[in-house]
Structure formats: structure tokens, C-alpha cells
């Protein structure tokens, strides 16, 4: 039609005042550059990546452009009666999910509402007239994944009059399905651990997601024995042995990813409990910056880890991310001109170009015997999974003194405590003072979900009354904090992902003198703080002030 001008997404965003012409031009250039690199980027994705626009604003404009209603699943939760009109495969195929009813029509959230074939197919499948709506992409993706997980639960068979009449075949099939479902759900939920626990009248499955346990399902008690047997077979355990703890492992492909699973069984009052550690072999190794290492501390740590020799300790409780820190450090040090050997129990991640040794107690390969062998193989860098006893600690210290860079983990509450702990293991203070070059203490805290976190303004005086050491700027009267709320993207927890809080104790002449004098942990810590060390608590509070996490989360993790 003469005089007709087609309006694009950018034109609507300008019209609604969401972006400026300069921002649109920069986003278009960014999009062209990415497309030249072979990465297809839509304009909306470019605007979000550059921080010029929110996903919700772009979705609203797309809805207006298409003449379709805009909804958020936070305000309009998914109606299970509507969602269950289709199968999970259909939802995944069309990127669509029925979310409710409106005057006899079926409300369907679609990623591509102009896809008339999808709309027609959904009308035939459900028997309803379809009313397409648009919701934010991240909400729709999370809702479809949640729907797929909930509807793939194994159907419970009807109660039999007598369990003795059940055949092995009728028990085997649902056990296989349930085992597969649990493992798939764990991987898709990014769970680190899975706990399958027998209770008096039921069986409970819990998963550790972002460091916190969540109950994900309960099943009838009679499902427990066949499920445990199935998992033990998969992990290479002895299914006939139910009275002693066992260890096993398995490797499988889930969603085209290679997953390593370490399984451990434990006899309990109501039967065997199984714990599974989930390790994604294909997951990218995150960098120290991505782990949340503050920039000023990271610069100090970088200088320490590039020293030609010395002992570097990473401390913290189980599950605090110590192994990830060591792996990230090794990835930086890994080069053709460095011979790196690790001694681990178990080898959690395989690194190209690094010689990794698995502890084997049955064969007599312990940390101490392995370390003695390693130092005879001309290493430049040695990584020890954990210092557990006097002998391994002594060999590690001596290796650091004889021209090797040694990295290891130790279980202590803070960085200064590592010095005292080495003394408790029988290491003489002069050896500790001469060998140790730095100690990192760390914890992991959950990140607030950026889509649903709630802002809260607090008077500085009220905040200081409960947290006297909260970092405030001079003259700051009001502090902006954020609290978790919960939405479909974060499974209503208010948190999504984790980051680290760190404490780096770099050995100075003063710290070495205090070590030689056998001073207390508190005295060493006070001296390090006076030299500029940022404590775990201070780093955590800094992340609270930046809106990354909540005050309650830091207080939960850091004393």
C-alpha cells in the first residue's frame, strides 16, 4: 500500500520511551558485530545484554506490536488444569504452555504467537479455541521446564491387596523410570547432591540446589527397595549387601551433557539411604572473577599464585567451593612450560594438559605416598586435594620449600586458622612461616533472583544497631537493601545461582614473625586486617550492599 511504512521493534521501543536513538544505534551495531562473528543475536537480546532495556519492557512492546495481551506468570500463575491439556513434548516442541481459561477460550503463552501452525495444532489437541498471550521468555522457559518435570513423575500403581503378590517385573519398570526421572530432574535443576531417604511410611527425595536442601518428591514406601537396587546396579555396587556402606559411580548422557555421578549408600533404621553427587563433565570451568573474587583481592592472589614456589592453602567447610577455586587457579597456571600434577580423592573434573592422580586406598596410594612419588617426577606445580594428616602436611611443606608451588585445601573456619591448624598437625612454626605464601578462606552465598528481589530502604542507624560493622559511606543516612521474594524463574525461593565470599591472608614479614612466635589465631587475624585483609564477613556485607545477596543469607553462611 502506498505510503505504508513497516514499524520495527526498535521503532516501538523508541515510541514508548524505553530507549534513546543513541542506544538503538549502539544495539544495532552490537547485533551486526555479533552476527558477523557467527553468533545470531536478536535486537531485543542485544538491548538486554547492553543493559539498555529489560526483558519485560521488550516483551510488552512485542505484545503491543502483535496486538496480543501481555501477562506475567507472577501475576497470573499457571492453571494446572489448563496446562495438563497437552503433553510435555508438545509444550517443548511449540515453546507454548496453556496457562488458564478466558470466556471459554484457552489462554496459551507462546514464544512465537504468530506461529499459526502451532496455534492450529494446539486447538486440535486441546479442543479449545486458542487465545495467544505473550509472557517474558525466561518465565515461559522456566514454566515449561517445571511443567515437564512435574508431569513426568512415575505414575503410582494401585495398592495391591498383598505386596507379596507383586512380581519382580511389575516393580522393575517403575523403579527404572523413577531413577531416570530423579537423575534428569537433578541435572535440569542444577542440583549438586541428591538424597534418597527411607522413612517409616514413605520414601523422600531431596536435592541440594544452590547449597540448600529442597524436598522434591515423596513416594510410597514400597518403591524404595527396587529404586535403591536399580541405582546400585547403575553405580556398580553389590545389590546383595545391604548392611555395610558402599561407594560407586556412573556416567551417563542427559540432555546431550556427560554427567558423572558419585553414589554412596548408608544403612539406616528404615533401610538403605543413597546420596548421589552430580558432576557435569561438560560444564565450563568458571573463572576466579566469575566466582565473585573481589578485584583488589584477586590482584593480590594472582601475584601469589604466580610465585615460583610456596604453599597456598584454600580453606573452608565442605561445599564451600574450594575445589572450584583450585581448578580455576590451575587453569590459569596451565601452560606448556609448567609440569602440573594433582593428587585428588576423587578427581572431580578432568583438565587437559594436567596429570591428575586418583587416590586408591585399597592399592596403598594415599595422599602421603602419592606426594612422595610426585616430588620424584619433576613437577613445577602440585595440587593436593586435601591435607588430612601430619605426614601429607609435612611432605607438602617440604615440597614448597624445595622449589615447588603447592596448592592444597584444609578445613578451617578462617584464613588465620590455617596457621594454627598446621601447628596442630605437628608442623613446626618455622616450617609454616618459611613455606606458606598465602591462605584463602571462602564460603558460597546464594544470589538474589534479579527478577523478583524486593527493594527495602532502611535508616542507617537502625541497620547499624543490628549489624554494627555494616559498610557505610560517610554521611550515608539511608541504605538500600534487597530481600528475596520468589517467582517462577527461581522456583519461588527468591535466589538463583551462587557466588563466593573470600578472605585472603597474604604472608608478610609481620605475619611470619607472629607465626614463629606461636601467636593465637585472633592475633594473626587482627594483624592481617591492619595490613588490609578483607574478612569473609566484610566481603559478604559488601555484596549485600551491592544488591547481589541478602543480609539474611550472609548471616546464615558467615559467622
HUQUIPE-V354881 format. One record per backbone hydrogen bond with DSSP energy under -0.5 kcal/mol. NH is the residue of the N-H (numbers start at 0). CO is the residue of the C=O. If there is no record, write none. Layout:
nh | co
NH | CO
NH | CO
This chain:
nh | co
3 | 0
11 | 7
12 | 8
13 | 9
14 | 10
15 | 11
16 | 12
16 | 13
17 | 12
18 | 12
23 | 19
24 | 20
25 | 21
26 | 22
27 | 23
28 | 24
29 | 25
30 | 26
31 | 27
32 | 28
33 | 29
34 | 30
35 | 31
36 | 32
37 | 34
38 | 33
39 | 37
40 | 38
45 | 41
46 | 42
47 | 43
48 | 44
49 | 45
50 | 47
51 | 46
52 | 46
57 | 53
58 | 54
59 | 55
60 | 56
61 | 57
62 | 58
63 | 59
64 | 60
65 | 61
66 | 62
66 | 63
67 | 62
68 | 131
70 | 133
74 | 71
75 | 71
78 | 98
79 | 77
81 | 78
82 | 78
83 | 79
84 | 81
85 | 82
89 | 86
90 | 86
91 | 87
92 | 88
93 | 89
94 | 90
95 | 90
96 | 108
98 | 106
99 | 106
101 | 104
104 | 101
105 | 128
106 | 99
106 | 104
107 | 105
107 | 130
108 | 96
109 | 107
109 | 132
110 | 94
114 | 111
115 | 113
118 | 114
119 | 115
120 | 116
121 | 117
122 | 118
123 | 119
124 | 120
125 | 121
126 | 122
130 | 105
131 | 129
132 | 107
133 | 68
139 | 135
140 | 136
141 | 137
142 | 138
143 | 139
144 | 140
145 | 141
146 | 142
147 | 143
148 | 144
149 | 145
150 | 146
151 | 147
151 | 148
152 | 149
164 | 161
165 | 162
170 | 166
171 | 167
172 | 168
173 | 169
174 | 170
175 | 171
176 | 172
177 | 173
178 | 174
179 | 175
180 | 176
181 | 177
182 | 178
183 | 179
184 | 180
185 | 181
186 | 182
187 | 183
188 | 184
189 | 186
190 | 185
191 | 207
192 | 207
193 | 275
194 | 205
195 | 193
195 | 273
196 | 194
196 | 203
198 | 201
202 | 218
203 | 196
204 | 216
205 | 194
206 | 213
207 | 192
208 | 206
208 | 211
209 | 189
211 | 208
213 | 206
215 | 204
215 | 213
216 | 204
218 | 202
220 | 200
222 | 219
223 | 220
225 | 221
226 | 222
227 | 223
228 | 224
229 | 225
230 | 226
231 | 227
232 | 228
233 | 229
234 | 230
235 | 232
236 | 231
238 | 236
240 | 237
241 | 239
245 | 264
247 | 262
248 | 234
249 | 260
251 | 258
253 | 251
253 | 256
256 | 253
258 | 251
258 | 256
259 | 278
260 | 249
261 | 276
262 | 247
262 | 260
263 | 274
264 | 245
265 | 272
267 | 270
270 | 267
272 | 265
273 | 195
274 | 263
275 | 193
276 | 261
277 | 191
277 | 275
278 | 259
278 | 276
280 | 257
280 | 278
281 | 257
282 | 279
285 | 283
290 | 286
291 | 288
292 | 287
297 | 293
298 | 294
299 | 295
300 | 296
301 | 297
302 | 298
303 | 299
304 | 300
305 | 301
306 | 303
309 | 403
310 | 434
311 | 309
311 | 405
312 | 437
313 | 407
314 | 312
314 | 439
315 | 409
319 | 316
324 | 320
325 | 321
326 | 322
327 | 323
328 | 324
329 | 325
330 | 326
331 | 327
332 | 328
333 | 329
337 | 334
339 | 337
340 | 380
341 | 354
342 | 382
343 | 356
344 | 345
347 | 345
353 | 350
354 | 339
355 | 353
356 | 341
358 | 343
359 | 364
363 | 360
364 | 359
365 | 363
369 | 365
370 | 366
371 | 367
372 | 368
373 | 369
374 | 370
375 | 372
376 | 373
377 | 374
379 | 338
380 | 338
381 | 404
382 | 340
383 | 406
384 | 342
384 | 382
386 | 408
387 | 385
392 | 388
393 | 389
394 | 390
395 | 391
396 | 392
397 | 393
398 | 394
399 | 395
400 | 396
401 | 397
402 | 399
403 | 398
404 | 379
405 | 309
405 | 403
406 | 381
407 | 311
408 | 383
409 | 313
411 | 409
417 | 413
417 | 414
418 | 415
419 | 415
420 | 416
421 | 417
422 | 418
423 | 419
424 | 420
425 | 422
426 | 421
427 | 425
430 | 427
431 | 427
432 | 428
433 | 429
434 | 430
435 | 431
436 | 310
437 | 310
438 | 504
439 | 312
440 | 438
440 | 502
441 | 314
442 | 500
444 | 498
446 | 496
447 | 547
448 | 493
451 | 448
452 | 448
453 | 482
455 | 480
457 | 455
457 | 478
459 | 476
462 | 458
463 | 459
464 | 460
465 | 461
465 | 462
466 | 462
469 | 466
471 | 469
475 | 472
476 | 474
478 | 457
480 | 455
480 | 478
482 | 453
489 | 486
490 | 487
491 | 486
492 | 489
495 | 446
498 | 444
499 | 290
500 | 442
502 | 440
504 | 438
504 | 502
505 | 503
506 | 436
511 | 507
512 | 508
513 | 509
514 | 510
515 | 511
516 | 512
517 | 514
518 | 513
523 | 519
524 | 520
525 | 521
526 | 522
527 | 523
528 | 524
529 | 525
530 | 526
531 | 528
532 | 527
534 | 532
538 | 534
539 | 535
540 | 536
541 | 537
542 | 538
543 | 539
544 | 540
545 | 541
546 | 543
547 | 542
548 | 542
553 | 549
554 | 550
555 | 551
556 | 552
557 | 553
